[in-house]
Amino acid sequence: FLAYVRRDYEGAEQLFQRALELDPLRAETLINRAHFAELCLADDEKAQSAFEAALSVCGDSHPSLLGSYALFRSRTHEDESDENRALFQRALDANPHDGANLAAFASFLSGVLGQNEHADALFRRAIEACPTDACIIGSYASFVAEVLHDNDTAEVYFRRALEAAPDHTVNLGRFAYFLHAVRGDHHAADAHYQRAVACGRDADILGNYATFLETEKDDYEAAEKYHKQA
């Protein structure tokens, strides 16, 4: 609550310390502290230590923790792709049907190793495991559009993602960009950009919408407003 609602990171850190003093091997506390250090404090060194402490307690009994750590390492230890791949695989061995881990591993295989065929198979497994997860479906839509260049299939999955979560800011922004840059449907792109910026403030989406307004609508005043917000 203190971290994610009040944004009182100092208070949250003190509570984590107290909780660990009372029970230093409590898995839930160790896992939450690892996520807190990475996402709230943006302290990679502290997050690394917290993840390792959590894994020393949980081992392979917590697949989502393994997946989160693999994702964390793929960002902080980019040069250790073999080790990171092994960690993703370890997470899937612990639970082959974890949709989030399947999608994260797919993104890693495509973005880091260029193994797009394997990535496509894992994305499909992820959607089969979580058929209404808008984040996974939207990520697959982007992969199909940007990597496989199968625009018709990409549009099907973009629309499916928005059916699952109509107000998902990132998916709205990605689909708006797709409609603009790939389909050339400026009317539909504008409508989706407007929905996206109304649902949330994402710097990339704001920047893309500003560029769209500038290049396609010649609306420089509105473009400047969104550039400033980005």
C-alpha positions as a Python dict, from the first residue, in 0.01 Angstrom:
ca = {
    (1, 'F'): (0, 0, 0),
    (2, 'L'): (272, 248, 97),
    (3, 'A'): (472, 174, -217),
    (4, 'Y'): (204, 150, -484),
    (5, 'V'): (-68, 381, -351),
    (6, 'R'): (101, 635, -126),
    (7, 'R'): (434, 630, -313),
    (8, 'D'): (600, 635, 27),
    (9, 'Y'): (902, 432, -74),
    (10, 'E'): (1102, 510, 237),
    (11, 'G'): (817, 396, 460),
    (12, 'A'): (767, 83, 251),
    (13, 'E'): (1136, -4, 273),
    (14, 'Q'): (1129, 31, 651),
    (15, 'L'): (831, -206, 672),
    (16, 'F'): (1006, -460, 450),
    (17, 'Q'): (1311, -443, 678),
    (18, 'R'): (1098, -496, 988),
    (19, 'A'): (913, -787, 829),
    (20, 'L'): (1238, -956, 732),
    (21, 'E'): (1381, -905, 1081),
    (22, 'L'): (1079, -1090, 1219),
    (23, 'D'): (1089, -1367, 959),
    (24, 'P'): (1392, -1352, 727),
    (25, 'L'): (1283, -1661, 533),
    (26, 'R'): (925, -1562, 454),
    (27, 'A'): (897, -1618, 79),
    (28, 'E'): (614, -1371, 15),
    (29, 'T'): (807, -1085, 178),
    (30, 'L'): (1126, -1164, -12),
    (31, 'I'): (942, -1181, -345),
    (32, 'N'): (754, -855, -285),
    (33, 'R'): (1075, -681, -181),
    (34, 'A'): (1248, -792, -500),
    (35, 'H'): (967, -648, -713),
    (36, 'F'): (963, -332, -500),
    (37, 'A'): (1337, -277, -543),
    (38, 'E'): (1317, -324, -919),
    (39, 'L'): (994, -143, -1004),
    (40, 'C'): (968, 128, -739),
    (41, 'L'): (1324, 202, -633),
    (42, 'A'): (1479, 125, -974),
    (43, 'D'): (1773, -8, -772),
    (44, 'D'): (1909, -297, -978),
    (45, 'E'): (2174, -393, -722),
    (46, 'K'): (1921, -416, -442),
    (47, 'A'): (1674, -597, -668),
    (48, 'Q'): (1940, -851, -767),
    (49, 'S'): (2015, -924, -402),
    (50, 'A'): (1645, -950, -318),
    (51, 'F'): (1572, -1185, -609),
    (52, 'E'): (1861, -1411, -509),
    (53, 'A'): (1740, -1417, -148),
    (54, 'A'): (1388, -1506, -261),
    (55, 'L'): (1513, -1782, -491),
    (56, 'S'): (1731, -1929, -216),
    (57, 'V'): (1410, -1982, -18),
    (58, 'C'): (1164, -2068, -296),
    (59, 'G'): (1383, -2263, -536),
    (60, 'D'): (1172, -2382, -829),
    (61, 'S'): (847, -2384, -631),
    (62, 'H'): (752, -2033, -748),
    (63, 'P'): (756, -2024, -1133),
    (64, 'S'): (644, -1660, -1155),
    (65, 'L'): (943, -1558, -942),
    (66, 'L'): (1177, -1748, -1174),
    (67, 'G'): (1018, -1576, -1473),
    (68, 'S'): (1042, -1233, -1313),
    (69, 'Y'): (1408, -1289, -1232),
    (70, 'A'): (1478, -1411, -1586),
    (71, 'L'): (1311, -1097, -1724),
    (72, 'F'): (1508, -880, -1482),
    (73, 'R'): (1838, -1044, -1579),
    (74, 'S'): (1763, -1016, -1950),
    (75, 'R'): (1757, -639, -1895),
    (76, 'T'): (2046, -603, -1650),
    (77, 'H'): (2275, -880, -1781),
    (78, 'E'): (2220, -855, -2156),
    (79, 'D'): (2557, -1014, -2235),
    (80, 'E'): (2467, -1334, -2049),
    (81, 'S'): (2209, -1463, -2295),
    (82, 'D'): (2286, -1832, -2237),
    (83, 'E'): (2236, -1798, -1862),
    (84, 'N'): (1919, -1594, -1912),
    (85, 'R'): (1778, -1846, -2156),
    (86, 'A'): (1846, -2125, -1907),
    (87, 'L'): (1661, -1931, -1638),
    (88, 'F'): (1358, -1877, -1862),
    (89, 'Q'): (1362, -2248, -1942),
    (90, 'R'): (1385, -2330, -1573),
    (91, 'A'): (1074, -2120, -1513),
    (92, 'L'): (885, -2309, -1784),
    (93, 'D'): (1005, -2643, -1654),
    (94, 'A'): (853, -2547, -1319),
    (95, 'N'): (520, -2460, -1485),
    (96, 'P'): (486, -2517, -1862),
    (97, 'H'): (146, -2342, -1866),
    (98, 'D'): (241, -2007, -1711),
    (99, 'G'): (123, -1760, -1975),
    (100, 'A'): (328, -1466, -1853),
    (101, 'N'): (649, -1670, -1851),
    (102, 'L'): (574, -1816, -2194),
    (103, 'A'): (521, -1468, -2339),
    (104, 'A'): (829, -1326, -2166),
    (105, 'F'): (1045, -1611, -2295),
    (106, 'A'): (900, -1561, -2644),
    (107, 'S'): (994, -1192, -2637),
    (108, 'F'): (1344, -1284, -2521),
    (109, 'L'): (1391, -1546, -2793),
    (110, 'S'): (1281, -1304, -3062),
    (111, 'G'): (1433, -980, -2938),
    (112, 'V'): (1766, -1116, -2809),
    (113, 'L'): (1834, -1440, -2994),
    (114, 'G'): (1637, -1380, -3314),
    (115, 'Q'): (1465, -1719, -3283),
    (116, 'N'): (1134, -1603, -3424),
    (117, 'E'): (985, -1941, -3511),
    (118, 'H'): (1036, -2066, -3156),
    (119, 'A'): (907, -1735, -3022),
    (120, 'D'): (591, -1764, -3231),
    (121, 'A'): (523, -2111, -3092),
    (122, 'L'): (568, -1991, -2733),
    (123, 'F'): (342, -1689, -2788),
    (124, 'R'): (71, -1921, -2918),
    (125, 'R'): (112, -2144, -2614),
    (126, 'A'): (84, -1836, -2392),
    (127, 'I'): (-242, -1730, -2555),
    (128, 'E'): (-376, -2084, -2529),
    (129, 'A'): (-296, -2077, -2157),
    (130, 'C'): (-440, -1725, -2107),
    (131, 'P'): (-692, -1665, -2389),
    (132, 'T'): (-826, -1339, -2244),
    (133, 'D'): (-500, -1182, -2124),
    (134, 'A'): (-485, -849, -2308),
    (135, 'C'): (-115, -793, -2236),
    (136, 'I'): (-11, -1127, -2386),
    (137, 'I'): (-243, -1097, -2686),
    (138, 'G'): (-130, -739, -2752),
    (139, 'S'): (236, -839, -2729),
    (140, 'Y'): (177, -1116, -2980),
    (141, 'A'): (-3, -875, -3214),
    (142, 'S'): (298, -643, -3205),
    (143, 'F'): (535, -936, -3265),
    (144, 'V'): (332, -1054, -3564),
    (145, 'A'): (322, -703, -3711),
    (146, 'E'): (679, -594, -3645),
    (147, 'V'): (871, -923, -3675),
    (148, 'L'): (663, -1158, -3889),
    (149, 'H'): (511, -876, -4101),
    (150, 'D'): (179, -1059, -4122),
    (151, 'N'): (-44, -755, -4105),
    (152, 'D'): (-379, -928, -4143),
    (153, 'T'): (-306, -1167, -3858),
    (154, 'A'): (-166, -883, -3648),
    (155, 'E'): (-488, -685, -3686),
    (156, 'V'): (-694, -985, -3578),
    (157, 'Y'): (-492, -1010, -3257),
    (158, 'F'): (-490, -635, -3193),
    (159, 'R'): (-869, -636, -3211),
    (160, 'R'): (-888, -945, -2993),
    (161, 'A'): (-666, -777, -2733),
    (162, 'L'): (-893, -472, -2726),
    (163, 'E'): (-1200, -691, -2694),
    (164, 'A'): (-1041, -840, -2383),
    (165, 'A'): (-955, -497, -2238),
    (166, 'P'): (-1103, -202, -2431),
    (167, 'D'): (-924, 60, -2220),
    (168, 'H'): (-576, -95, -2228),
    (169, 'T'): (-359, 211, -2296),
    (170, 'V'): (-60, 33, -2447),
    (171, 'N'): (-266, -183, -2680),
    (172, 'L'): (-471, 115, -2793),
    (173, 'G'): (-151, 305, -2867),
    (174, 'R'): (11, 14, -3048),
    (175, 'F'): (-298, -44, -3260),
    (176, 'A'): (-325, 326, -3338),
    (177, 'Y'): (35, 326, -3460),
    (178, 'F'): (-33, 12, -3666),
    (179, 'L'): (-341, 170, -3824),
    (180, 'H'): (-141, 484, -3900),
    (181, 'A'): (193, 344, -4015),
    (182, 'V'): (85, 14, -4171),
    (183, 'R'): (-277, 47, -4278),
    (184, 'G'): (-275, 420, -4356),
    (185, 'D'): (-618, 450, -4192),
    (186, 'H'): (-573, 792, -4038),
    (187, 'H'): (-930, 832, -3921),
    (188, 'A'): (-926, 508, -3723),
    (189, 'A'): (-572, 578, -3601),
    (190, 'D'): (-675, 918, -3466),
    (191, 'A'): (-973, 766, -3284),
    (192, 'H'): (-756, 501, -3119),
    (193, 'Y'): (-486, 752, -3027),
    (194, 'Q'): (-751, 969, -2860),
    (195, 'R'): (-879, 670, -2662),
    (196, 'A'): (-524, 578, -2564),
    (197, 'V'): (-428, 920, -2426),
    (198, 'A'): (-763, 942, -2248),
    (199, 'C'): (-696, 611, -2070),
    (200, 'G'): (-341, 681, -1955),
    (201, 'R'): (-23, 880, -1996),
    (202, 'D'): (238, 676, -2182),
    (203, 'A'): (534, 875, -2315),
    (204, 'D'): (578, 665, -2630),
    (205, 'I'): (209, 688, -2719),
    (206, 'L'): (200, 1062, -2656),
    (207, 'G'): (507, 1107, -2875),
    (208, 'N'): (362, 893, -3154),
    (209, 'Y'): (33, 1080, -3141),
    (210, 'A'): (213, 1413, -3153),
    (211, 'T'): (404, 1300, -3462),
    (212, 'F'): (83, 1174, -3619),
    (213, 'L'): (-93, 1509, -3560),
    (214, 'E'): (205, 1693, -3702),
    (215, 'T'): (263, 1484, -4014),
    (216, 'E'): (-87, 1368, -4104),
    (217, 'K'): (-322, 1635, -3964),
    (218, 'D'): (-101, 1945, -3984),
    (219, 'D'): (-224, 2026, -3635),
    (220, 'Y'): (97, 2174, -3496),
    (221, 'E'): (-63, 2330, -3191),
    (222, 'A'): (-206, 1998, -3070),
    (223, 'A'): (117, 1820, -3165),
    (224, 'E'): (320, 2058, -2949),
    (225, 'K'): (86, 1996, -2656),
    (226, 'Y'): (135, 1620, -2672),
    (227, 'H'): (510, 1652, -2732),
    (228, 'K'): (531, 1847, -2407),
    (229, 'Q'): (332, 1581, -2221),
    (230, 'A'): (547, 1296, -2354),
}
